[in-house]
Amino acid sequence: MKKVLTPIAALVAAGLLTACGSQSVKSSDSVVLTPSSVVDQYANIAEAAYGDSYTTALTLQSSIEAFLAKPTEANLQVAKDAWIAARVPYQQTEVYRFGNAFVDDWEGKVNAWPLDEGLIDYVAEEQYGSESDMNPLYTANVIANANIEIGGKTVDASKITPELIADFLQEADGIEANVASGYHAIEFLLWGQDLNGTNPGAGKRTATDYDVNNCSNGNCERRREYLTAVTELLVSDLKFMADAWKNGGDARSALLEQSPEEGLSTILTGMGSLAYGELGGERTKLGLMLHDPEEEHDCFSDNTHWSHYYDAKGIKNVYLGEYQRVDGSWVKGPSLSALVAAKNPALDVEMKADLQSTEAAGQAMVDAAKKGQTFDVLIAMNNTAGNALVQTFVDSLVDQTRTTEEVIRALNLEGITLEGSDSLDNPSAVF
């Protein structure tokens, strides 16, 4: 979900790029290294990663179609596995959200969170509650109701279509928690609510929720409609963004219309803002402070450890100018790392070491999850060792961001504002 974040710094320096301006150096593979070639490679990685996001969403769609054709527990598990696989390339694109208005304006369609899932389907009232002072659609349950009152008007929901979801339900009443589309809506429909709190265990939705001949929890036909429509919408939205990064596409064109120095600023804005305000703050530190599993990014599937790992991986990708595609092939080219090394070799070594430290801290959370200590368990109030693992990840992201600020200064880039988070900048405001 888009959140209003406070800036941590406005880094303004006079002058133009020196080592990255009229001068050029050769990269190790003999490609001429310039700010323009680095920005081009950044766009090439975006094209590849969004392309992979689209193709893995198609695989997810096929697995869901197979599940609905034969709603068994085994086929439901295949669909869940496809959802988890689809998150791998997508999370590596999130570094493009910050600095690229074209992406940020679109992102909420596919990855908004957290969501008031009672808008979509049945919920366990004991844990979820029956109403919210902030959201009149908190338990609207469109799957169970053919008509929905939104903003004082009756919306015909008798047929659940991608258009209904996108045009009427997504952020209905202007409330960001009314997330009706994207990965997390599909996640909820596949897993159901995670009612385990900070204890081990993900959602346990049964396959019979989609079996019209052996229906559990009612409205199986409409639940099938919703899952089909929301998956179709995700595929469509991802194709739109994948096409936008191709040559001549709107996102690539918007980036390349900038000066090369502005393009480098876009890259560093994405790196610093994702690392600090979003991933380090809103997605990690906030949940740790509150010990609240509702702040978990992939809260139904307990896949948050991987989502955090691949968010951090995406930052590393754009700095190193490389991305490994889902088919195992690599997209490699001129890198920001090489530009920094030409200006200040020691700073480049420091930046790469920080990125590696963050990856290691993310891997530690992945390893803990393999032993049953998923993110919601790690942030539990009395889990001292788990809390420490999460805090190490946060600390590594903060350190990484400080080095990113040094890179910005070393390259003499003009005004860059990095996103912040109260959880890091003003903790008292959280409570």
N, C-alpha and C positions, 0 to 999 in steps of 0.2 A: 504494500500500500504506500502511496506517496505520503511523505510526512514533511512538515515544515521543520527544517533544521536550521540551527544557528551557525553562522560561519565561524571557523576557528581562526582564520587569518585572511587578510587581504594583502597579498604579497605583490608589491609594486616596485619595479626597478626601472630606472631610466635607461635609455639606450636600446640598441638592437642586438641581435644575436651576434656574437663574435666568432667563436669556433664553429658555429652552425650557420653562418651567413654566407658571404661570398666565397669563403674557402670551402674546399671539399677534401675529403680523405677517402681512401679506398678501404672497403671492408675486406674481411679475410677471404671472401669468395670473389674478389675483384669487381664487385658491383660498386659504382660510385655512390658514396654516402653523402647525402645532403638532407636538410630538413624536409624537402619535398619528397624524397624517396622514402624517408621514414614514415611520413604521413600516408603515402601511397600504400606502404606495407601494413600500416594500421588498418586501412580500409580493406586490404586484401584479407586480413585475419577476420574482420567483421563479416565479410562476404562468406568465408568458409564456415565460421562458427554459426551464423544464422542459417546458412544452408543446411548444416548438420542438425540444427534445432528443428528445422522444417521436416527433414527426412525422418528423424527419429519420432516426430509427432505423427507422421504418416504410419510408421510402424505401430505406434500406440493406437492409432485409430483402427488399424487392421486387427489388432489383438482385442480391442473392445468389441468390434463387430463379431469376431469369432466367439467371444464370451457371451454376447447377447444371443447368438444363434444357438449356443449350447451353454446355458448358465450353470456351470459346475464350479466347484471350489478350485479345481486344477486350472480351469480357464481363467477364473478370476485372478489367480496368482500370476498367470502369464501376463495379464493386463497390468497388474501392479508392477511386475518386473519391467515391463515396457515403459511405464511411467517413470520409474527410477532411472532407467537408461536415458530417457528423454531429457532428464534434468542435467545430465553431464555436460552436453554442449551448451545448453541454454545458460546455465549459471556462469559459464565462462564468457558470456556476452555482456554481463551486467556492468562491466567496466565501461561500456559504451553509453550507458544511460546518462551518466554525469558528463556535462560538457557538450553533448549532442542533443539539442532541444527536440530534434525530430524523433529521437529514440525515447526521450523522457516523456514526451507527450503521449506516446503510444504504449509505454511499458505497463501501465496499470491494467490494460486489457488482458494481459497474459500472466502477470506475476503479482498482482495486488494481494496484500495480506495485512494484518490478520483479517479473518472474515467472520461475520455473524452467520454461521451455517444454518441457523433456524430459518433464514430466508428461503433456503433451497429445499430442505427436507426435514423429516422428523428428527427430534433431538431428545436426549434424556433430561427431562425437566428438573430432576433433583440436582444435577450438577450445573446445567446450563441456565436454568431459570425460565420463567414464563414471560417476562417483559423486560424492557429496557427504557429508562427515562430518555436516553439519547437516540433510540432507534425504534420507531413505531412498527417497523417491519422485522423486528428481532426474531419473531416466530411466525412469520407470514406463511411459510411452508408452501411455496408455489407448486410443488409436486402434488400436494393434497388438495389444492384449491384451483378451480378453473377461472376464478375471478379474484383479482388482487386490488386492494385500495392503495393507491400511491398518490400522495399529495392531494388527497381529497377527491381523486378521480378513480373510477373503476376501470381497470385494465383487463382486457379479455386475454386470459392465459389458458384458454381451452385447448390450444395447440401450442406445444412447447417447441419453439423454433430458434435458430441462431439469432434471428432478428428480434424476437421477444427478449432474449437474454441481453443482447447488445444494446438495444434501443430503450428498453423499459426497466430491466432489472439491475443491470450493472450500475453501481453507485446510485441506486434509486433514492429519490428524495434528497439527492446531493450528499448522501452519507457514505463515506469511504468504506465503512465496514460492510456495506451491502455489496459484497463481492460475489458476482453471479457467474463470472467467466474466468477462463484461464486455468493454469496448472492446479491451483489450490482448490478450485471448485471440483475439478475432476478427481483430485486426491481425496476430497471428502466423500465423493460419490463411490469411490472404489474401497476406501478403508472404513468410512464412517468415523464417528467421534472417537477420540482417544480419551477414555474415561479413567485412565490410570494415574492421573496427576503426575507427580514426580517419581512414581514407581515404574518399574520396567513394563513395557507392553505398548503396542500401537493400537489403532482402531481395529475392530473385529466385525466389520460388516459381513453378513453372510451372503453367499451367492444367490440364495432364494429371494433376496430383495428384488431380484431381476427376473425371477421365474414366474411367468404368468400362470403356469399350471400348478405351482406349489408356492404361492406368494406369501412372503413374510412381511409384516409391517405395512401392508396395504399399498395401493397405488403403484403396483409393479410396472404396469404399462406406461404410466406417465414418468416413472423414474427412468425407464429405458429411453423414453423420448428425450428426457433432459440430458442424460449421459451422451446420447448420440449427438444432440444439437450442440452441446458445449464442446465436445471434441471436434466436431466439424468447424466450429468457430475458432478454436485454438489453431487448427491446421491453416485456416484461411488467414488468420492474423500473422502467423509465422511466415507464411509464404509472402505476404505483403512486405515484411521487413527483410526477408532474404532477398527479394527482388530489388528492394530499395538500396542495397549495398552493391549490386552489380554495376558494371560500367554504365554510366548514364542514369543510374537510379537516383532517386531524390536524396537519400541519406548520403551517399557518396558525393553527389554533386554539391550538396550543402557544405560538406567538409572541405572539398577541394576548391570551392569558391573563396575560401579564406586564404589569407597569406600563409606561407609555410610556418611562420612563427606562431600565428594564431592556431594552426593545426597542432603544433607541438603543445601549445597551451591546453587545447582540448584533450590531448592524450593525458597530460599530467593532472588536469582537473578530474578526469575519470579515475585515475589511479589513486589520488589523494582522497577524493570524496567518498569513493566506495570503501577504501580501507578504513578511514577514520569515522566519518559520521554515520554511514549506513551499516557496514559490516561490523566494525569494531564497537560502535555505539548502539544503534537502534536494534540490530539483530542479535547482538551477543551480550554486551555489558548490561543493557537494560533488563533482559531476562535474568541475568545473574544477580543484579541488585534486588529484583523483586522476587526472585526464586519462583518465578511464575511460568509454568509450562504453556500458558496461553500466548506467551511472547516467543514461542518456538516457531521458526520459519516454516518448516514442514511438519506441522503439529499433528496431523492425522497419521502419517506414515512413519514418523520417527526417523526421517531421512536427513535431518538438519545437519548432522555432522558432514555428510557429503556435500550438501549445498554450500555450506561455509567453506569447505575445502576447495571446491571448484570456483567459488567467487574469488578467493585469494589466488587461485591458479590463473584466472583471467587477467588479474593485474600483472602477474609475472609474465604472461604471454605478451602483452603489449609492450612491456619494457624490453624484453629480449627479442621482439620481432618475430615470434614463432608461435605456431599452434599445431597440435597434433589432432588430426581429424579422426572421426569415429571409425574410419576404415583403416587407421594406423598410419596413413601417410602424413607428411609434414608440410606445412606452409611456412617457409623461412625466407627472410629477406633483411634489408637494412633496418637497423634497430636504434631505438633511443639509447640503449646501452652503449652502442658504439659511438654515438654522438657525445655522450657524457664522458666516455673514456678518452676521447680526443681532447676534451677540455680539461678534465680532472680525473686521471686514472684512479686515484685513491677513492674518489667519491663513487665511481662506478663499482669498484670492488665492494664498498660499503653497502651500496644499494642492492647488489646481487646477494650479499650475505644476509641482509635484512629480509629479502624476499624468500630466501631459503629457510631462514628461521621461522618465518610465518608458515611456510609450507610444512615444516616439521611439527609446529604446534598444532596445525590442522590435522596432520597425520596422527598425532597423539590422541585427538578426539575420535578419529575414525577407529583407531585401534581399541579405544575404550568401548566404543559402540559394539564392536565385534564380541565383546565380553558382557554385553547387556547394559553397559553404561551409556545409553544414548544421551543426547543433549539435555532432554528434560530431566533425566536422572542426574546428570552432572551438575545441574544448577540447583538441585534440591538444597534446602536450608541447612541440613546437617551433614551434607556430603562434603567434608572439608577437602579431601583429595580431589574430588571431582570439580569443585569450585576452583581449585588451584589450576587444574588443567585448562579450564575455560579462561581464567584470568591471564594465564600465560599467552593464550591466543590473542586476547585483547591487547596485552602489553606489546606483543610482537607487531601488531598492526599499528599501534601508536608509534613505536620506534620507526617502523617503516615509513609512516607518514612524515615524521620529522626529517628523515633523509630525503623524502620526496620534496619537501620544502627547500632543502639544501640544493637539490637538483634544479629546482625552479630558479633559485637565486644564481646558481652557477651558470645557467644558460641565459641569464639576463632577460628573462621573459617578462612581459608587462603584466598588469594586474590580473591575478588569479585568485579566486575565492574558493576555498575548499569547504565542503559541507561539514557541519558539526552536529553534536548531539548533546542534549542536556545530561545524559548519563555520564558523559566524559567531561563536559565543560562546566556544568552547574548541577552536580548531583542532588543538591537539596531541593531543586525544583521538581525532581522526579517524585518525591514523596509529598 
